Amino acid sequence: MKFGMMIKIAVKESGPNPDMNLNLAHILEQCRSKNMPKASIDAAIKSAEKAKPASQHMFEARGPGGCMMLIEVLTDNNSRTHQDIKRLLTKNGGTLADGVRHNFSRRGVVSVSGQNVTTEKALELAIEAGAEDVQETEDEEEQPLLQFICDMSDVKKVRTSLEELGMKITSAGLEFIARNVSTLEQEQLDAASTLIEVLNDYTDVVRVWDNIQAHS
């Protein structure tokens, strides 16, 4: 369902042809890597073209421990969604907060499995692939993940270089990257994780970006 919403936004931004729409191409690739059936992907693109006007919004929020969040939504009723997001935040230790957006920049991100890759090796790979930076984090299964950050127009180039260097790509696309990170105590971290989970479960939410420092 979330991929369907991401497809809708990408189609709305730049049309339904993945050859002309780089962001859509990256999303479709993620759908395929998660084994989403081709019929479902095609149906999502078709319904995105025909969809009733829905608007895309970005809510700025602060969560437990002062961490920052960007909440991307796709909705046909903005005032309802605004009230619901506000309620979910208040109930879970968060609040809407103007100005949070300035702490995030939209970048190209190529994620690869970080299994058996040292920090030194990761930096070498970043230089060889033409990425600007590399961040060590974890995927949903808490497996090591390396995120190579690059300019939005360089995603394809960095991805191809990393593949040629023998790396296993898990995803590639455009994301919001935090300029400054928040380090949270375990209790705050648990509360923030619960809040992000609750937000992600809300039907109009497409993605939640945060600036929480991943624990190494």
Number of C-alpha atoms within 10 A of each C-alpha: 9 14 17 20 21 23 27 25 21 22 21 17 13 14 16 19 12 16 9 11 15 19 24 25 19 20 21 22 17 17 19 13 12 10 9 14 10 12 8 12 17 12 12 21 22 15 14 23 15 10 12 9 11 16 13 18 17 16 18 19 23 20 25 21 18 18 21 28 28 24 19 19 25 22 20 13 11 16 10 11 19 15 11 15 24 16 14 17 21 14 11 17 17 24 21 20 15 11 10 17 17 10 17 19 12 13 20 25 27 26 24 21 19 20 11 8 14 11 14 8 11 19 18 12 20 22 13 13 20 19 25 14 15 21 16 17 18 17 14 7 6 8 11 17 20 24 25 28 24 23 15 16 12 16 24 15 13 25 25 15 17 22 13 11 12 9 16 15 18 17 18 23 21 20 17 18 18 23 10 12 15 15 16 19 11 10 11 17 20 13 19 26 15 14 21 21 12 14 21 17 12 14 14 21 22 24 19 17 17 22 20 21 15 14 11 7
